């Protein structure tokens, strides 16, 4: 995509027909100047909303223009005003949600195996969440709608298209059943239906991208499914860029974006992160996010190689909120100042984390992010490691260490790939079932044999001078059942300890699990050459319970294998760090963030306060590069540093929210 803007707003305008005087207060110059003053340089504006109404003077469906829209050319005025002040204005339209279509064309709706319309959000009426089937007559309707937009807006005025709500759906309508049958899918099998749905989505995107590209060759194109992951790979060519919708307070949570972007940034597409100015979720009118929360969400995007997009919803009367754009402007002013140190920067990473999401079955399409993956991301962030999320098709040689968290399905192909990787000096850490042949038992990769699942739903580990050396040399509970393995041609680094008995039948002790019996059990951690294996699902345990001893033992294992860690610091584990390289400028950029998310409310996490840190020391690996200067970009005053054995060490007097340090080389 040409000229991806880093300071975008996604301006929702889903407006009920029962609201009068829509856009009556809209003033194009005020609109554009408000955006410009808030340092916004791109804004997505509405052609059509989920209610099904149009906000432009349609030639094909004038009856579908919002019935109470006072300015029938609202979209045209928005685009013209934005372009006058150098702001891009890509066009939004909905795809699989449309209240008007649902009411007037029920034959176009997806149906379940009982013939009922599919309510994808599972909320009571009234709503616009009945899902439209893209195999129906709606597909031509949608193309006619796009052509109508192009004809009315004009090719020269179109920056791009944001097409919202495209997802796989378990549709049993006659046309889907017919197409499934023709392609050899079993329409009575849910897995086959979902598999076909994926193929149909890919077919639709290919058709629509070709349609748009022929008519508006320079338009940006994005299809929003609220998540970017391995399932997107087959359709990746149909996108000009990626936008990662991730409102932490709106259901995604604060771990969604850092997990998703670490995968997406390796797909060779420019990326925007997307959060919202809302306290909760889309449509939360007259609410504002805490300033510190919006800062963190946007600055984290920069640190993780993405531009920024903030979601807003235009008031029905057509005026932008003064409070919202004061908030957005506060953040985007800082983003604008930091942009030169972010655009074109590529992450420096030492670890590749394989995603279990790649191994989701089609019928498991609503599982969300794998807990083991989220646990790994949290753990590595807290330990200040630099890492990507990868899949089995990634070139592993880019990484010094590969981590297989808990649930990576076994295959002889993957096992062979990992053996080839380690034969060339690569290191591997695996856990629980990851690439473990639980059917045949023997694992040549790890040098262990799988016997069965542990008979104990909770057992214990016993730290020693190699693994868990900073822990007390006594038992620590492992909260999830592990795999029972026997060491064959591997070294046991740590053992499990058995409880007196399992909590089952008539036997129990106290409130939770039975205590340690002191009897040594099966191996907990083994090593074969440069491969370390944990028999417990340590990453899922960390996601669910966050025991510090799991982080400590994993860190000890990483230290046994990994040399030249990119970033070390003596701050708390709440400090997040990344390091990015700008090759053209011959410099490395170190981002340091310190914001603490709290669950002050029952239903969401948020950030309210910035808690400054003082005198934090950093040790940065630079290899054989020759340093010219080190400075904080906020003031560009040089920082004293020491250089030794391929590292530089310096102290930051203050870390307040987000600090960015530049290391320039000769």
N, C-alpha and C positions, 0 to 999 in steps of 0.2 A: 504494500500500500504506500502511496506517495504521501509524505508529509503528515504522518500520524501525529495528531495534536495531543499534548500531555495534560491539558487542562480542560476537560470536557464536562458537560452537564447532560444528563439524560432526562429530558423534560416530559414526564408523563402528562397525559391530558385525557384520562378516562372519565368522561363526563355524562352523567345521566340525562335522559330526555326530560326529566321532571325538574331540572334546574333551569330557571329563566335567565334571560339577559346574558347569555354566554358570550364572553369576550367583549362585553360592552365597554370596559375600561381599558382595553388594550390600546397602547400607543406604541407604534413601531420604533420610534426614536428612543423613547424611554426604555423600552425592552432591550434594545441593543446597547444603550449606554450603561444600563444596569449590569449587563453581562460584562461589558468591557471594563467597567470600574472594578468588577470582581475578578478580573484577570482570567476570565473564561475565554478560550479561543476556539471552542467548538460546542455546538448544542444540538442534540437530536430533537427534532420537532415533529409533531403528529400530523399524519395524513388521515389515519383511521385508528379508532380506539377499540377496546374490548367490548364496549357497548354496541359497536357496529356502525358508529356514525363517522361521517367525513368532515374534514376541516379545510377543504379546498373546494373551489367551484367546479365540481365534477361535471364533465360533459356527458358521461354515460349514465350516471345515477344521481341526478340532481335531487331526487327525492330522499337520498340517503345522507345529504348534508344535515348536520345536527339541526333539529327543528327550531331550536332557540338560539342558533348562532347568529349574532348580530353583524359579524363581519365574515361574509361567506368566503373571502379570500384570505383568511387568517394565516394559513400556512405560507402563502405567497408573500404576505407582508412580513412575516417572521424571517423568511429566507432573504428577502431583499434588504431588510434592515441589517441583518447580521453580515451579509456580504459587503455592505457599505463600509463597515468598520473592521473588515478582515477576519470575521468569525465564520467558521464553517457551520453548515446546518444540514447534516444528513437527515434523511426522512424516515420516520417510524411508521410501520404498519403492523398490524397483528396478523397471525396466520391461523392458529388452531383454536383460538377463542374469539367468538363474535356473537354477542347476545342477539343481534337482529337475525343473523343467519340461523342460529339455533331455533328461534321462534318461527321463522318463515320457511326454513328448509330443513325440517327434521330428517328428511331422507338423506341429508349430507352428514349426519352425525354418526360418530362411532358408537357401536353397540357392543355390550358384553355377551357372554355365552348364554344369557337368558333373554337376550333381545332388548335389554334396557339401555338407555342412553348413558354414556360413561361420564360421570362427574369427576373430573381429574383431581379436584381439590377436596372432595368429600365434605362439602359444606351444604347446609340447608338453603333452599331458595329464599329470597331471590339472589341470583348470581349470573355470571356469564361463563361458567366453567365447564359447560358441556363441550366435549372435545369433538372437533370437526375431523372427519376422515378425509385424508388427502387423496384417496382413490375415487372419490365421488365427483359429481359435477362441479364441486367447489374448486377443483384444480383449475379449470378453465376460467371460472369466476375470478379466481385470484390473479391469473395472468391478465385478464381484462382489466382488473383493478390496477395492476402495475402499469399497464399501457395507458390507462386513464391519467394516472399521476404524471407519467412522462410527458403526455400530450399537453396537460394543463400547466405543469410547472416549467417545462422546457428543459431540453437536454443540458443546455449551457448553465442552468441554475441548480443542477442536481449534483451534490457532493457524494452522496451514497445512500444506501438503504440499510436500515436496521429492521430485520424481520423477526418478530418476537413469537415465542411459544411454538416450538417444534420439538415434539418428543414422541418416542415410541409408545404405542398404545395397543392394548390387546383387543383389537377390533374383530368382530365377527359378522360384519355386514356382508351382504351377498357379493358385492364386488371384490372385497378382500378375500372371501372364501374362494371365489372363482379364480382370482389371480394366484392365490396360494396353491390351489390344486394344480393349475397349469404349470407352476414352477416346481412341483414335487414336494411341497410342504403338506404336512398333515394338519388340516384346519381344526381337528378335534384335540390337538395337542397344544397346550399353552406355550411350551417352549418353542415349538415351530411357529406359532402365531407371532410371538415376540420377535423371533429371528426374521420372519418375513417383514415385520413392521420396520425393522432396521434397514432392510434392503429397500423398502418402499420410501423411507425417509431420504436415503441416499439418492434414489432415483429422482425424487422431487427436487432436492437441492441442485442436482446436476442440471435438471431441466430449467429451473428458475435462474440459476447463475448464467447459463447460456442465453436465456431470454434477455436478462438485463445487460449482459456484456455486449450483445449485438447492438443494443439500442443506446446504451450509455457506457461506452468503453472504459471511461476513467472513474466510474462510480465505485466507491467502496461497498463491500457486500459482507454482511454478517447475519448469521442465523442464531438466535438465542434459545438455548435449551437449559439455561440456569446452571450449567456445569460443563467443564471441558475436561475430558479424560480419554482413555484409550478407545472408547466407542466412537469417538469423533474421527479417528484416523482415516477411515475409508472415504470420508467426505471432505477432508482437509483442503483439497484443491479448489473447492467451491467457495472458500472464504478468502477474502483479501487480507484479513487481520482477525484477531481474536479479542473478545471482550469477556472478562471473567466476572459475571454477576456474583456478588458475594457480600450481602449485607449482614455483618456480624450479629447485629441485634435483631435480625429478621428471620432467623431460622438456620442460617448458614453457620454461625458461630465464628469465633476468632481463629479457629484452626483451619477453616476451609480454604481461605485464600492462600496462605503460605504453602499449603499442601498442593493445591491445584496449580499455582503458578510455577512451582518448581518442576512440574511436568510440562506445562504448556510452553515455557520459555525455550524448550528444546525442539519445538515443532517448526522452526524456521518461519514463524509469522510474527509480525509486530503485535504487541499485546497492550490492552488496556485493562486495568483493574476497575471494578465497578462496585461502589458502596452507595450509601444514601445519606441525605441530610436528615432523614427521619429519625426519631428516637427509636422506632421499632422497624416498620416494614412499609413497603409501598402503600400509598393511599392513607398514610397517617397524617392527615391534614393538620396544619397549625401545630406542628411539633418540630423541635430542633434538636439535633444530636449535640451532646456535650462537645465543646471545642477540642478538648484534649483527645477525645475518641476519634473525631474526624481527622485531626492531625495525624494520629498514629496510623489510621487506615490508609491515608494517602501517602504518607512518608514511607510506610512499609512497601507500598506499590513501587515507589522509586528505588528503594533498596533492593527489591527483587526483580528489577528490570522490566517494569511495566509503567505505562502512562496512567493517568488518573481520570476516572469518570465518577461524578457524584450525581446520584439520582435525586430528582425533585419532582413535584407535581404542581403545574400551573393552576392557580386559583381559577375557578370557573369564570370569574369576571375579567380575567385576562391580565392581571397585574402580578409581577414577580414580588415575592415577599422581601421586604427590606431586611428583616432579621436573617432570612435564609442566605441572602447574598452578601450580607455583612460577614456571616460565618464562612461561607464559601470563599469570599474574597480574602479573609484572614489566612486561610489555608493556601489558596492558590497564589497569593503573593509570594509566599515562601517556596512553593513548588516552582514558580517561574525563576526565582533566584537560584534554585538548585538544579534546574534542568540542564545547564551546560555540562554538569558533572554526571549526568545520567543518560542522556541521549547517546545511543551507539555503544553503551557500555555492556560488556558481557561478563557474566558471573564466573569467578574463579572457584572451582569446586574440587574437592578431594575424594568425595564419597558419592557413589550412585546407589540410590535406594530403589529396589525393584518394587513396583506397585502390585499388590494383590488384586487391584481393580481390573487388571488385564484378564484375570481368570474368572471374573464373574460370569455366570451362565446367563443366557438371555432372559430366562424366567425370573432372575434375581435383579431385575432392572431398577428396583427402587430401594436398594440397600444403602445408598449413600456412600460416603467415604469409608474404606475399611478401617475398623478401630486399630488394627495393628499398624497401619500406615500412619494414622494420626498420632499414635503413641510414639512412633519412630521420629516423626517430624518434631514433636514437642521435645523429646529427649535430646535430639541432636542440636536443636536451636538452643536449649538450655546449656549444652556443653560447648557451644560456640564452634561447632563444625560447619564446614561449607559443603553443601550437598545438592544434588538434583534428584528428582523422582524420575525413574526410567522404566522402560519395559524391556521385554526379552529381545526386541529387535534393535536396541541401542548398541552402539559401538562401545563395548565395555572398556576398551583400552584407554578411553579418556579419563578413567578413574583409577585411583590407587587402591581403592577398597570398594567392594560391592556388599551391600547388606540385603539379605532376604528375610523380610519380617514376617515370621509365623505362618503365613498362609499362601506361599507361592507354590502353585501346583507342581507336582513332580512330572518331569518328562525326560526321556533319555536324551532328547535334543538339547534341552537346557543344561542337563548335567554335563554333556559333552562340551557345550559352549563354556561353561564355568571351568572345566578342567583345562581347556585350551587357554583360557584367560589366566589361570593361576600358573600354568607352565611357563608363561612369559613374565612372571613376576607379580601378577595381580594377587590381591588378598580378598578373602571372603569371610563374612560372618553370616551364619544362617541360624534360624531358631525354629523350634517346634516341628511343624510339618513341612516347612519350606524345602522344596526339592528333596524331600525324603520319601523314598519308595516304601510306603506303608503296606503295599500289597506283597511284594517279594521279600521285604525285610532288609536286605543288605544295601548299604549305602557306601559305594566306593569313594564318593565325594568327601564325606565326613569321616570315613573310617569307623562307622558304627553299624550295628544291626538294630533294626526296629523290632521290638518284641510285641508291644501292645500299648494302649493308653495306660497311664499310671493308674494303679488301683486306688490311689488316694486323690480325693478331689482337692485337697491341699496337703502339700508336704513342705519340706524346708530345704534351704541350702546352708552350707557351712563354709564361710569365707576362709581364705588362707593368705599366704604372703604373695600369691600371684594374682588371684581373682578375689576382689573384695578386701584388698590389703589395708584400706583405710576404715574398714568396719571392725566392730568387735568380733573376736574369733568365737562366735556363738551362732546358734541357728537364727535364720530369718525366714519368715513364712512366704511362700509363693501362692498367690491368691487364686490361680487357675490351674486346672489339671494339666500336667505335662505329658510328654511321651516317655515311655520306658524303653531305654536303649542300652545296648551292651557295647563297650568299647572293643573293637577288633584290632585295627592297626592305627589307633589314635592314642594320644596321651590324655588321661583324665586330669583336667585342671581344677575341677571342683565337684564334690559329690552332693547328692541329695541325702537328706536324713529323713527316716520314716517317722510318722506319728505312731502312737501306741496302736491305734486302730482307726479305721475310717468311720466317719459319722454316718451310720446307716443301721437299719434294722433296729435292734434294741440298744445298740451301743452309741453313747454320746458322752461328751464331757464339756461342761460349761456352756457358754452362749454360742460359740461358733465352731471352731475346729479343735480336734484333739491335739494336745501339745506333743512336742518331740519326745521320741523314745530314746534318742541318742544312737540308734542303730543306723549304720551307714546303708544307704540304698543304692540305686542306680546312678550313673554319671549325670551331673547337672550341666557341666561344661567340658567339652573335649577339644583337642587340637590335633589336626593332621597337617603337617607342613604349615602352609600359610592360610589354613582354613580352620575357623573356630565355630563350634556348634553349641547352641544352648538348647537343652531338651524341654525347657518351659517356653510358653508363649510370652516372653519377657516384654514385648512391645505392646501387646494387648493388655497385659497386666498394668503396664505404665499408663495406658490410656484410661483404664477403668479405676485404678486405685492410686497411681502416682507414688509408689514407694521409692524413696530415694536410693535404697539399696539396689534396686534394679538398674537405675541410672549409673550407679557407681560400678557395678560389675560389668555392664556393657562398656563403659568408658575404659575400664582396665583392659578389656579384650581389644578394643580399638587401639589403645596405646601399645599393645604387644605387636600389632601389625602395621600401624600407620606411622610413617616418618614425616617430619616437616609439616606439622599442622599449620594451616594458613594464619589463624588468629587465636591468640590466647589473651586472657585478661584476668585481672584479680577482682572484678566486680561481682555482684550477685548474679544468680542464674536467671534473673528477670531481664538482664541485659541481652538484647538481640544484636547480632553482628552479621554483616555481609561484606564481601570484598569483590569489586567489579573492576574490570580492566577496560580502559579506553585506549586502544592501540594507536589510533591516529594522533592522540595527544601525548602518547608515551607516559601514561600515568595510571596508577591504581587508586581506586576510590573506596574508602572504608566507611560504611554506614554503621552507626551505633544508635540503637533505639532503646529508650527506657520508659515504657508506659505499662501500667499494671491494670489488667482487666479484672473487675470485681463483679461478683454476682450479688449485687445489692437488691435486685428484684427477683421474684420467684421465677420469672419467665425469660430473663435475658441477662447477659453480661454487658457491662459498659465500662468506660474509662472516664473519670471525672477530673482527677488531679494529675499534674506532672510532678513527680518526686525527683528532684535533682540529686545527682551523685557527684562527689568531689574526689579528685586525685585518683583516678582510675588509670592503672598502667596497662598498656597494650604491647604485645609482642607479635610482630607481623613478619611472616616469611616472605622474603623477596628474592631468594636464590642468589644468583650471581649478578643481579642488576646493580647498577651504580646510582645511588640516590643523589638527586640534585636538591630537593627541598621537601619538607613535610609541613603542612599547615592545615588549620581548620578553615573551611571555605567561608565560614560566616564572617571572618575578619581578615583572612589571608595573611595573618601574622605567622611567621615561621615558628615551629615548635622544635625545641632541642630534642635530639634523639641519639641513641647509641646504636652502633652497628657491629654485629659479631656473628660469625658462623652462619651467614645467610639470613639473619634476622635483624630487624630494627626494633628498638624498644623506646617508647615515649610515654609520657604521662599527660593525660587530659585533666586540666584543672577542674573542669566542670562538664558533666553530661546532663543536659536539660532537655528532655524529650528526644529530639533527634539531632545528632551532631554528625557532620560529614568531614572526614579527613582525607586530604589529597597527598599522595606520595608521588612526586614527580621524579622522573629518571633522566639521566644524561643520555 
